[in-house]
Amino acid sequence: MGAPDRPQDFFRATDENLTIYVACDIRAGLDPGRSRLLFSVPGYGRFWLRLCRSS
């Protein structure tokens, strides 16, 4: 996996061993009050990602 072709359409989330890119429209489309997104990475498993809305 690598960086997206259009990085301006994504935000980057990092941990010690993993970097993921989440599309901005996914983040913007979260229901009010919802801040977690369940995703899976082949070969690594499923993870909860906590997303914070910026003002």
C-alpha positions in Angstrom: 0.0 0.0 0.0 1.2 3.5 -0.7 0.2 7.1 -0.6 -2.9 8.2 -2.6 -2.5 9.8 -6.0 -4.5 12.8 -4.8 -3.3 13.4 -1.2 -5.4 16.6 -0.9 -8.5 14.3 -0.9 -7.4 12.3 2.1 -6.1 12.8 5.6 -3.4 10.7 7.0 -3.6 8.8 10.3 -0.5 7.2 11.8 0.4 4.8 14.6 3.7 3.3 15.5 3.7 0.7 12.8 0.8 1.7 10.4 -0.1 4.7 8.3 -3.6 4.9 6.7 -5.3 7.4 4.5 -9.0 8.1 4.9 -11.0 9.9 2.3 -12.2 13.3 3.5 -15.7 12.6 2.3 -15.9 9.6 4.6 -14.9 11.7 7.6 -17.3 14.5 6.6 -20.1 12.0 6.1 -20.0 10.6 9.6 -23.3 10.8 11.4 -23.5 13.5 14.2 -22.1 12.1 17.4 -20.3 9.3 15.6 -16.5 9.4 15.8 -15.4 5.8 15.2 -14.9 4.0 11.9 -14.3 0.3 11.7 -11.9 -0.7 8.9 -9.8 -3.7 8.0 -6.4 -4.0 6.6 -5.7 -7.3 4.7 -3.1 -9.3 6.6 -3.4 -7.1 9.8 -7.0 -7.4 11.0 -9.8 -5.0 11.9 -9.4 -1.8 13.7 -11.4 1.0 15.2 -10.3 4.5 14.1 -11.4 7.4 16.2 -11.9 10.5 14.0 -12.1 14.0 15.3 -13.8 16.7 13.4 -11.7 19.8 12.9 -13.4 23.2 13.2 
